[in-house]
């Protein structure tokens, strides 16, 4: 396979044939060596995987003020632009929130419910989630840095969405392909997608041959010399 006709086929390949470790390995070989997000990101439910295109959302902290009306009208709206960002999710997208300090939760069960109805494929939060049992019950992929029940309402707002973000020095543009499981989250640049998927499928199929050879008694040294895979 050298290409895929649409995102549905791409997501199917990632879901059924690939896993994060092997995709990360092949990205290393083509020079994309800094595309893993920091290892603090974990799935709410380890059975879920994150596969889809980023819809970045920019958060900011807010603090109570006695100084009258804010200069920025967005600051007068409850949660800022969060509801608009949530409602703007398209099928195949992942809500990616970053920019705030770890003072409150960025995501919960009701947001997961709305996102799932819209066809979104998950949430990636550079911060906390809450309503964890409800999110698990929905079987909605949610990756975050931890759990914390404190509400965003009086502490943070969304100030922009469909804008570029950086998390841990990794740039995430709107539409960037994300691939995550319990071992990490990868950010795959659009211009490298087809090569990365092609090489990863070749490596997975090669690893199956290596596993069979080792099971039949081949040494690790000989297996690597023969297949170039380990």
N, C-alpha and C positions, 0 to 999 in steps of 0.2 A: 504493500500500500504506500502510495506517495502523496496522496491528498485525501481530503474528505469533502463531501459536497455541501455540508451545512453543519450548524452547531449541534443539532440533534445527533448526527453521526459521530461528531467529535466527542461529545459528552458520553455517548455509548461506548466508544473505544476506551476512554479514560475509566469509565465505570467497570467495564467487563474484562479488560485485558491488562490494565496498567495499575501501578501503585506508586506512591510518592517517592519512595527511595530510588526506584529505578529511573524515574524521570529526572530526579535530581542528579543522579550519576551521569546521565547522558548530557545534561546541561553543563556539567563540569567539563566534559570532553570538548564542547564547542565554545568554551570560554565564558559561559554564563555562570560564573562561580559565586555570585552574591545575590541569589534570587530566593533563598529561603528567608521567610520571616523569622524573627527571634523565636526560640523554642518555648516561650511562655504561652503561646496560643495552643489551646486544647479544645477538643470538641465537648460539648455538653453531654453528648451520648457517643461513646467510642465506636458504636456501630455505624454512625453516619460519616459520610465523606463530603467534602466541599468541592463541587465541580460547577463552574459557571463563569460568567463575565462580571467584572467589578462594576458596581454603581457606587462610586465614592461619595461619602457624606462627611462634611467638615463640622466638627463640634467645637464649642468653646465654653469655658467656665463663665458663670455670671455671679455677681455678688450684689446683695441688697444695697440700695442707695436711697438716700433722702434728698437727692439733688434734683428731683423733678423728672420730667419726661426724658427718655434717652434720645440722643441725637440720631441713632440708627433705628429706623422704624421696625426692623426685624426684632429688635430687643423688646418691643412692646407686645409681641405675639407670644402666647403660651407655647413653650418648647421651640420657639423660633420657627424654622422651616421644616421641622421634623415630620409633621404630618404630610406636607407637600412632597417631601423626599420619599416617604414611605409609599404614598399613593402613586408615585411616578415609576415605581419598579415595573420592569418589563419581564416577560417570561424568559427564563434562562439567566437572570441577573442575580447578583449577590450584593446585599446591602453591606457596605464597608464603611465603618465609622471610626474616625480618629480625630485627635486634636485636643481632647480634654484631659484633665488630670484625673487620677483614679479616686474621685470623690463620690461617685454615684453610678448607677446602672445605666447602660446605653440601650438596652434591649430587654424585651419581656415576652410573655405569652401572647398578649393581644397583638403586638406587632408581628409576631411569628404567624399568627392566624391570618392577619391581613396579607402579609407577604406571600403566604402559601396560596391563598385564593388568587392572587395576581400572577402566580406561576413562577415566582422567584425560587431560587435554588439554595438559598441559605443566607446567613448573616456572619460577618467577620468583624469582630469588635476589638479595637485597641483599648480595651477596658472591660468592664464587668457586665454580666447579664444577671437577670433575676427571673423569678417564676420558673425555676429550672425544671421542676416536675411537670409543669404544663407544657414546656417546650419539648421535653422528652416524649410526652404523650402524643404530641403532634407529629413526632418523627421528623422534625424540621432541623436541618443541619445548622448548628449555631456554634461557632468557634469564638472563644473569648479568653481573657487572661485570668478570669476568676469569677466568683459569684459574690454579689453584694446587693442587699435589698434596698438600700437608700435610693430615693427617687431622684430623677433628673430635674423635675419640674422647677424647683426654686434654685437650682445649682448649675444648670447648663442649658444651652440652646444649640440647635443646628443653624449655622449661618450661611451654608452654601451646600450644593450637591451637584453631582456630575462634574466634579472638579478634580484635578490631580491631587494625590496625597503621597506622602512618604511615610513608611512605617519601618523603623529600624534601618533606615538608609536605603530601603527598597522602594522604588517609585511605582505607584499604581495609578494608571490612567483609566478614565472611563472605558469600559470594554476590554480591559486586560483580562486574560484568562487566569483563573485561580484554580489550584488543585491542592486539596488538603486531606489529610487523614490524621489518625492519632499520633503519627510520627512527625508531623510538621506540615507547613503550608508553603507552597511554591507560587511565585508570581512569574508567569511565562509571557515574555514579550510577544506581541502580536506577530511581528515579522519573523519570529523564530518558531512559531507554533508547529507548522507542518514538519519541519526538520526534526524538532524535538520529539514529536509523536512518532514519526517514522523510525528514528533511532531507538526510541524506548521500546517499541514493539519488537524490533530486531533483537534488542538486548534481552527482553523477557523470553522470547522464543529460544535464544541462545542459552539462557540460564537453565532452561528446562533440559537442554541437551547436556549441559555441564552436570546438572544434578543426577541425571541418569548415568553418566560416565563415572561419577564419584560413587554412586550406589553400586556400580559394577566393579569397584575396586581401584579406579584410577586415583593417583595421588593428587594433592592440591597443586604441587609444582607442575606435574604433567598436564593437569587440567587447564591451568592458566597458560601454559606454554602452547597448548593445543587450540584453545578456544579464545584466549585473551579476555576471559570473563571470570570474575570470582566475587 
